[in-house]
Amino acid sequence: MRRSLLYSAGRLEECVFCTIRQEQWIVTVAESKVAEREAAPGDSSRESNSGSAGWLRWLFGLVVALGLGGVCAQGFVQPLPLYLAAGAGAVLLVIGMWVRWRAGWGAKLAAAAGVLLLLAAAGAAYVSQKYRVAETMQPQLVEFTSKEYPENPSTRSVQHGRYDGRELTLVHKDAAHFDFVLEPLNDDIARVVVRDVDVSLMTPSLPEWAKEDAGLTRIALTDRQWNRQQVRFDPNSPQVEITGGDGFERENLYSVELAKNCLNAGLWEVLLFVKENGGKSLYYQGWFTFPMGHYKEIFERNTGLPYVEHWHYLEHWVDPTGTIVPLDKLRRVVDERDAPVTFDPSEKLIARGEQITKRRTNLTQNIREWGDFYDGRAVAFASFVPPGRYSVDVPRDTEYGLMDRFEQVVLRAIESPGSDVPLAELEFVFSSRTQPGVCRFIVSGFDMDAVPALPIDDYPKGLYLPMGIGTPPFYQAYEELQDNPPDESPYVSVLLDGEDGWIDHHAVGVDGPVMHRDADDPSLLHVYLLSYERHSLVGHFVVELGETDAAEGGRESGQVGGATRL
């Protein structure tokens, strides 16, 4: 609660300072206007009238500035648009005063150069501070109460909110490894440390074979950053140390988890789970920004690319729609055929795992069957917004009309530079009743023999994967991540048009596939489509593999050509 109040107070302080600066500028300019009128000869009556009108305009501007500052402070709007508007107004005022300034052009140019130098110095100072690095850093840790974050879809423990009040310290050990230290702010809370975390495994990277094409590089890095990656640490691991507190956490801790959010670069979470009701339940969650200077350095080591050429779309979403994805540079097709498939639009929705807890973030009523997603109604979900939380006040629309007619499935055998064994690829082809062209959902680079055989109710235990090039699973144990580095993975999943142009799957509302073999008939492969942010499944397809493809299937290894399942 304390951190949340500090966060809110910080926003209020920011807006108040903005408003004060605006008032100071207004007063300064107004005083200069008065001085000019006093110095200039002319009709005193006219000057008095114009002066009164001028002061009324400035008073009106002051009222508007204070009103906007108050609105910003209440959180109704973000401060950035107000800063931009104030900045634009200030620039226009400065230009106007500079033009009317009674001085020679030499003095004017010198003043302009001075202003530009000051702006450049301010920009350099901002960048230096933003990308500052140190051996020990303490990013602000934000905590939300249940009242502040009612949309939280996690399975929350009865202890949730009873162990809040912590600070985070990051200790830089070497080029890639950090200690994450959760320090308690009162004696009842335990000190939790996760040591020697290889942060490079949670920072964007890409396979070597994707670096040969600028489009593949862009798509790989975009999806690597803008997909969730949540990594689990076992409390019995030598990396985890828990001391102090009232004993509850030491006796009941189930896991410590770090999450790279599917948002702007640097937005992370730390989560603590407790053993409860036969499973795990969340009792602590904190949001923080991983230091951007360290992020930049690790990114450059991971990729061999200059961060300055990629920072903008990693830190701010920039839609790369239309970027050509040359699949032949990612794999070689050995064989392909149309596969018999069943898709029943009238089948009732299936929900297990996080799809149950995220029902509260589904914003469309009366979705009961798969076909309801594709009948033309507006389908929306709660958006995932900074620092990494769901908001029902920011609906996320979808574009399922792009794929409202299912056409066919193509099954391919492929070879990938990321694997020594033959791999599989599936292409689901959709068309639209209202728009020309096709929409192709492709999942490639997985080992068909590794797909587990499961009953439908256990689909979350199947291959549960995001979209992208060399992207790791949404959820994974740290040891599995170490054994399967993302930049060595042959896994690919993309949404393409008929000309291999990339389609923004986030905007359409598809975030990845879930796959498992049928528990009774291994020649049947169940494939589900995950919605935006995995709020729901949006389709269930049963693909007939045939005897050859099914002969050695159903192993429980969970390997997906370098990625792993839940």
Sequence and secondary structure as in RCSB ss.txt:
>XXXX:A:sequence
MRRSLLYSAGRLEECVFCTIRQEQWIVTVAESKVAEREAAPGDSSRESNSGSAGWLRWLFGLVVALGLGGVCAQG
FVQPLPLYLAAGAGAVLLVIGMWVRWRAGWGAKLAAAAGVLLLLAAAGAAYVSQKYRVAETMQPQLVEFTSKEYP
ENPSTRSVQHGRYDGRELTLVHKDAAHFDFVLEPLNDDIARVVVRDVDVSLMTPSLPEWAKEDAGLTRIALTDRQ
WNRQQVRFDPNSPQVEITGGDGFERENLYSVELAKNCLNAGLWEVLLFVKENGGKSLYYQGWFTFPMGHYKEIFE
RNTGLPYVEHWHYLEHWVDPTGTIVPLDKLRRVVDERDAPVTFDPSEKLIARGEQITKRRTNLTQNIREWGDFYD
GRAVAFASFVPPGRYSVDVPRDTEYGLMDRFEQVVLRAIESPGSDVPLAELEFVFSSRTQPGVCRFIVSGFDMDA
VPALPIDDYPKGLYLPMGIGTPPFYQAYEELQDNPPDESPYVSVLLDGEDGWIDHHAVGVDGPVMHRDADDPSLL
HVYLLSYERHSLVGHFVVELGETDAAEGGRESGQVGGATRL
>XXXX:A:secstr
 HHHHHHHHHHHHHHHHHHHHHHHHHHHHHHHHHHHHHHS S HHHHHHHHHHHHHHHHHHHHHHHHHHHHHHTT
SS HHHHHHHHHHHHHHHHHHHHHH  S HHHHHHHHHHHHHHHHHHHHHHHHHHT   SEE    B   TTT T
T  S B TTTTSS  EEEEEEE SSSEEEEEEEESSTTS EEEEEEEEGGGGS    GGGTTSHHHHHHHHHHHH
TS EEEEE TTSTTEEEE SSSHHHHHEEEEEEEE SSSTTEEEEEEEEEETTEEEEEEEEEEE  HHHHHHHHH
HHHSS GGGTHHHHHS    TT B  GGGT EEEEEEE  EEE TTSB    THHHHGGGGB  S   BGGGGGS
S   EEEEEETTTEEEEEEEEE  GGGG EEEEEEEEEEE TT SS EEEEEEEEE SSSSSEEEEEEEEE GGG
SBEE GGGGGGSEE  SEES   SEEEHHHHHHS GGG   EEEEE TTSBB  HHHHTEEEEEEEEESS TTEE
EEEEEEGGGSSEEEEEEEE  HHHHTT B S  EETTEE  
